[in-house]
Amino acid sequence: MDADDFEQIRKAVRQLVREEVIPREEEIDLDDRIPEELRGAIADMGLFGYALPEEYGGLGVNMKEDVELAFEFGYTTPAFRSLFGTNNGIAGQVIAKFGSEEQKQRYLPRLAAGELIGSFALTEAEAGSDPAGLRTTARRDGDGWVISGSKRYITNAPLADLFVVFARSDPEERGGRGISSFVVDAKAPGVSLGAKDKKMGQSGAWTSEVFFDEVRVPADALVGEEGRGYSKALTVLSRGRLHIAAMCVGMAQRVLDESVAYAATAKQGGAPIGRFQLVQALIADMHTELVAGRALVRDVAARYDSGEDTSVGPSAAKLFCSEMVGRATDRAVQVHGGLGYLRTTPVERFYRDARLYRLYEGTSEVQRVIIGGGLLRAAGMPRS
Ligand SMILES: Cc1cc2nc3c(=O)[nH]c(=O)nc-3n(C[C@H](O)[C@H](O)[C@H](O)COP(=O)(O)OP(=O)(O)OC[C@H]3O[C@@H](n4cnc5c(N)ncnc54)[C@H](O)[C@@H]3O)c2cc1C
């Protein structure tokens, strides 16, 4: 896509976010759902497939463009992006990058159109930060496979039409080897869901447990090579980390804008609180860290697209930006005083929403392990 086409899409997304989503943020939070009309608007704009390849009905953005869109998505409730995030990201990318031609044709156009919702089912009870320890199994059965196990915290599971499931297909192998990925129809006999999780924030974005009880899938449910699913998961998670970093920048911009607007008008002792230099300092720190985060994300995205760095950079961006937005939302609550602690004040909601960013798609500790380990291995340190 050329620069002008992309700019039009970015502007249209900005308009949708600011005119259609922001006015409904409180409703989304209280009702814990994205209204149907918004889902329609998201589909009409092609957002269910913005990062899926153009030849399969997506908009085919590269990472430089992806992060610019995420700056816009991040400016409102994360539930908005979450609805179409798994189709474009962790679930859709596995099929787009590693699926057979037949799998791509079968799933990608319908994911891109929003006719199907895909979920990425990797995490288990004792396999979160270390997914290589997963216990879900895939047993060969005639031509096909039988999948058994359970996954937790799976985004969009209650809405999902299909799951990209990671399971151990070779019981003899340990760690990352011997894990395969499968596309599993959510309606297949033996697939069931737990109750919707009650979360601290990000209301309107749904997660739940997913159970696979002897679920039979055909041979062509296997995505890519048998036993190579773990490296696929790592590849798509790395891309997702950079996207999440950009989402954090978008949220930091929003809470900064809310704080500046509030400080310029709310009064104490007859003068706007923005006159107090200690309030200005809160705003200055938010702004400074935000511009650093945005520059970092843009730099890492350019290196991702060129292939120079697809691992350490995305982790560094996710680490910095998710911690940065935590500080930004905390400062925003501080600028708002008591009002910042009350429900229905946007910064109170963002304060809770932001907390997830330091946990999912790899905790901050895991990002540090990836960054430190990656740099040391590049310097020749042997793997343990
Ligand atoms: C709302 C939400 C949505 C999610 N969506 C999805 C989804 O769609 N699909 C999916 O598969 N998963 C999803 N997840 C799972 C998410 O990615 C995991 O929760 C996350 O990776 C952390 O794993 P855990 O919860 O098992 O925590 P643990 O791994 O048990 O971590 C607990 C603590 O131990 C620390 N720790 C663990 N290992 C190390 C280590 N090696 N070094 C240092 N510290 C370490 C962690 O940093 C953390 O502080 C979601 C989670 C949430 C909450």
The ligand as an SDF file (V2000), in Angstrom:
LIG
                    3D

 53 58  0  0  0  0  0  0  0  0999 V2000
   -6.4530  -10.7240   30.2660 C   0  0  0  0  0  0  0  0  0  0  0  0
   -5.4710  -11.7340   29.7620 C   0  0  0  0  0  0  0  0  0  0  0  0
   -5.5090  -12.1040   28.4320 C   0  0  0  0  0  0  0  0  0  0  0  0
   -4.6510  -13.1290   27.9670 C   0  0  0  0  0  0  0  0  0  0  0  0
   -4.7840  -13.5780   26.6760 N   0  0  0  0  0  0  0  0  0  0  0  0
   -4.0950  -14.6960   26.2900 C   0  0  0  0  0  0  0  0  0  0  0  0
   -4.3710  -15.3270   25.0360 C   0  0  0  0  0  0  0  0  0  0  0  0
   -5.1730  -14.8310   24.2280 O   0  0  0  0  0  0  0  0  0  0  0  0
   -3.7320  -16.4730   24.7310 N   0  0  0  0  0  0  0  0  0  0  0  0
   -2.8200  -17.0450   25.5720 C   0  0  0  0  0  0  0  0  0  0  0  0
   -2.2810  -18.0950   25.2390 O   0  0  0  0  0  0  0  0  0  0  0  0
   -2.5180  -16.4700   26.7760 N   0  0  0  0  0  0  0  0  0  0  0  0
   -3.1580  -15.3220   27.1550 C   0  0  0  0  0  0  0  0  0  0  0  0
   -2.9090  -14.7400   28.3700 N   0  0  0  0  0  0  0  0  0  0  0  0
   -1.8990  -15.3440   29.2470 C   0  0  0  0  0  0  0  0  0  0  0  0
   -0.6930  -14.4540   29.5180 C   0  0  0  0  0  0  0  0  0  0  0  0
    0.1390  -14.3620   28.4020 O   0  0  0  0  0  0  0  0  0  0  0  0
    0.0090  -15.0270   30.7760 C   0  0  0  0  0  0  0  0  0  0  0  0
   -0.8440  -14.7680   31.8710 O   0  0  0  0  0  0  0  0  0  0  0  0
    1.3670  -14.4150   31.0110 C   0  0  0  0  0  0  0  0  0  0  0  0
    2.2890  -14.7990   30.0110 O   0  0  0  0  0  0  0  0  0  0  0  0
    1.9610  -14.7900   32.3840 C   0  0  0  0  0  0  0  0  0  0  0  0
    1.8700  -16.1670   32.6150 O   0  0  0  0  0  0  0  0  0  0  0  0
    1.2110  -16.7030   33.9970 P   0  0  0  0  0  0  0  0  0  0  0  0
   -0.0900  -15.9890   34.1690 O   0  0  0  0  0  0  0  0  0  0  0  0
    1.1850  -18.1660   33.9500 O   0  0  0  0  0  0  0  0  0  0  0  0
    2.1780  -16.1830   35.1370 O   0  0  0  0  0  0  0  0  0  0  0  0
    3.5300  -16.8830   35.6610 P   0  0  0  0  0  0  0  0  0  0  0  0
    4.3430  -17.3100   34.4950 O   0  0  0  0  0  0  0  0  0  0  0  0
    3.1810  -17.9110   36.6910 O   0  0  0  0  0  0  0  0  0  0  0  0
    4.2410  -15.6650   36.3680 O   0  0  0  0  0  0  0  0  0  0  0  0
    4.1240  -15.3430   37.7470 C   0  0  0  0  0  0  0  0  0  0  0  0
    5.3090  -14.4700   38.1280 C   0  0  0  0  0  0  0  0  0  0  0  0
    6.5480  -15.2160   37.9560 O   0  0  0  0  0  0  0  0  0  0  0  0
    7.4300  -14.4880   37.1280 C   0  0  0  0  0  0  0  0  0  0  0  0
    8.2460  -15.4020   36.3120 N   0  0  0  0  0  0  0  0  0  0  0  0
    7.8300  -16.5230   35.6650 C   0  0  0  0  0  0  0  0  0  0  0  0
    8.8560  -17.0670   34.9910 N   0  0  0  0  0  0  0  0  0  0  0  0
    9.9430  -16.2950   35.2210 C   0  0  0  0  0  0  0  0  0  0  0  0
   11.3170  -16.3350   34.8120 C   0  0  0  0  0  0  0  0  0  0  0  0
   11.7870  -17.2930   34.0030 N   0  0  0  0  0  0  0  0  0  0  0  0
   12.1520  -15.3600   35.2670 N   0  0  0  0  0  0  0  0  0  0  0  0
   11.6850  -14.3760   36.0860 C   0  0  0  0  0  0  0  0  0  0  0  0
   10.4080  -14.2950   36.5150 N   0  0  0  0  0  0  0  0  0  0  0  0
    9.5480  -15.2150   36.0660 C   0  0  0  0  0  0  0  0  0  0  0  0
    6.5030  -13.6450   36.2310 C   0  0  0  0  0  0  0  0  0  0  0  0
    7.1950  -12.5470   35.6520 O   0  0  0  0  0  0  0  0  0  0  0  0
    5.4390  -13.2350   37.2300 C   0  0  0  0  0  0  0  0  0  0  0  0
    5.9050  -12.1420   37.9730 O   0  0  0  0  0  0  0  0  0  0  0  0
   -3.7110  -13.7020   28.8470 C   0  0  0  0  0  0  0  0  0  0  0  0
   -3.6540  -13.2800   30.1790 C   0  0  0  0  0  0  0  0  0  0  0  0
   -4.5300  -12.3290   30.6390 C   0  0  0  0  0  0  0  0  0  0  0  0
   -4.4750  -11.9450   32.0980 C   0  0  0  0  0  0  0  0  0  0  0  0
  1  2  1  0
  2  3  1  0
  2 52  2  0
  3  4  2  0
  4  5  1  0
  4 50  1  0
  5  6  2  0
  6  7  1  0
  6 13  1  0
  7  8  2  0
  7  9  1  0
  9 10  1  0
 10 11  2  0
 10 12  1  0
 12 13  2  0
 13 14  1  0
 14 15  1  0
 14 50  1  0
 15 16  1  0
 16 17  1  0
 16 18  1  0
 18 19  1  0
 18 20  1  0
 20 21  1  0
 20 22  1  0
 22 23  1  0
 23 24  1  0
 24 25  2  0
 24 26  1  0
 24 27  1  0
 27 28  1  0
 28 29  2  0
 28 30  1  0
 28 31  1  0
 31 32  1  0
 32 33  1  0
 33 34  1  0
 33 48  1  0
 34 35  1  0
 35 36  1  0
 35 46  1  0
 36 37  1  0
 36 45  1  0
 37 38  2  0
 38 39  1  0
 39 40  1  0
 39 45  2  0
 40 41  1  0
 40 42  2  0
 42 43  1  0
 43 44  2  0
 44 45  1  0
 46 47  1  0
 46 48  1  0
 48 49  1  0
 50 51  2  0
 51 52  1  0
 52 53  1  0
M  END
$$$$
